Amino acid sequence: MVSQKNVKKTVNTLLAAGVALTMAGAANSANAMGADKEKCYGVVEAGHNDCANASGTHSCAGHASADADGGEWIAVPAGLCDKLAGGSTTPVTEEADDMGDDHAEDHGDDHGDSY
C-alpha cells in the first residue's frame, strides 16, 4: 500500500524537477542571445523564428506564420542584420511598409508617359 507520506514526497520531487527544468530553459534562452548576437527582424522564414514576435500575438519559437514578417526575429551575429536584405534590428511595422508603397505610387506618376 502507498502511504500518504510517499505520495506527498513524490509530488514535491516532481514539482521541484519541473521548476528546475523551467529555470534551466530560461537560462539557456538567455545565453542564446549573448552580447555577440542581435535580434534581426524581417528575415525569418515561416516557422523558424527564435522567440516571441514584436506584436505579442505569440510567445514561442517556430510560430512565425509568414516569410519575412517584420515582427518576427532570429538571433544573428552582431552586425550581420543590417547587411541582410529586409533585415532590421528593430521591428518593421506595417505603417512603414505602407508608406513605402504609397511613396512609390506617388512617384510613378511623375515619371509618366507625357512627352
N, C-alpha and C positions, 0 to 999 in steps of 0.2 A: 504494500500500500504506500502511496506517495503522501508524505507529510506536508502540511501547510508550510512549514518552515523551508522545505526543499523547493517548493513551488515559488515561494517569495524570493528565495536566493537565485533561482534560475531566471526569473523575470528581471530582477535587478541586474544580473550579469548581462542579459540581452540588451537592456536599456543602456547600460554603460558602454557596451560594444557599439551600439548604434550611434551614440554621441561621439565616441572616439572616431568612428569612420566618417561621420559628418565633418568633424573638425579637420581630419586628415585631408578630406576632399577640398575643403575651403583653403587649406594651406597650400595644397598642390595648385589650385587655381590661381592663387596669389603669386606663386613662384613662376607660373607660366607667363605672367605679364611683368617681367623684371624690368630694370632700368634700360636694358638694351632692346626693348620691344616697344611698339606703339600700336594703338588701335588704328586700323585702316578701314574706313567706311567706303562703301560703293563698289567694291571689287569682289564681293563674295558670290560664289556660285550657290544656287538654291540648295539648302540642306547642309551647307558646310560652314556656317557662321560659328564663331567661337563662343559666344555667350549671348546675353540679353540684347535686344535691339534698342535703339535710341528712343523709340516711341513708347516702349514698355508694353507692347502687345504680347510679348512672350519673354521668358526669362531663362531659356535653356539653349545650349549649343545645339546646332543641327536643325533649328526650326525656321531658318530663312525660307520664305516661300517663293522668292523670285531671284533670278540672277541680277547682279549689280544694283541691288536695293540700297539706296543711300543711307538707310538707317541701320543696316546690318554691318558688322565688322568682323575682321580677323586680326590676330596679332601678327605683326611682321617686324623684321629687324628695323630698328630706329633709322629714319632717313629714307627708307625704301618707299613708303606710301606715296610721297609726293612725286615719285618717278613713274608711278603706275597710272595708266590711262583710266580716268574715272576715280582715282584714289584721292581720299581726303582724310585728314587727321581729325576732322570734325564732321558730325552727321550732315549729310546733304539733304536739305529739305525740299519738298515738292514745290514750294514757292520759288526757290532759286531756279529749279528746273523750268517752271512755268515762265519766269522772267526771261530765261534764255530763249525759249520757244517764241514768245511774243517779240522779243528783240529781233530775232531772225526774220520773222514775218514783216515787221515794220521796215526793215532794210531791204527786203525783197522787192518792194515797190519802187525804191529809189534807184534800183538798177534795172528798171523795166524795159519794155520794148519800144519806147518812144525814141525816134531818131531825129 
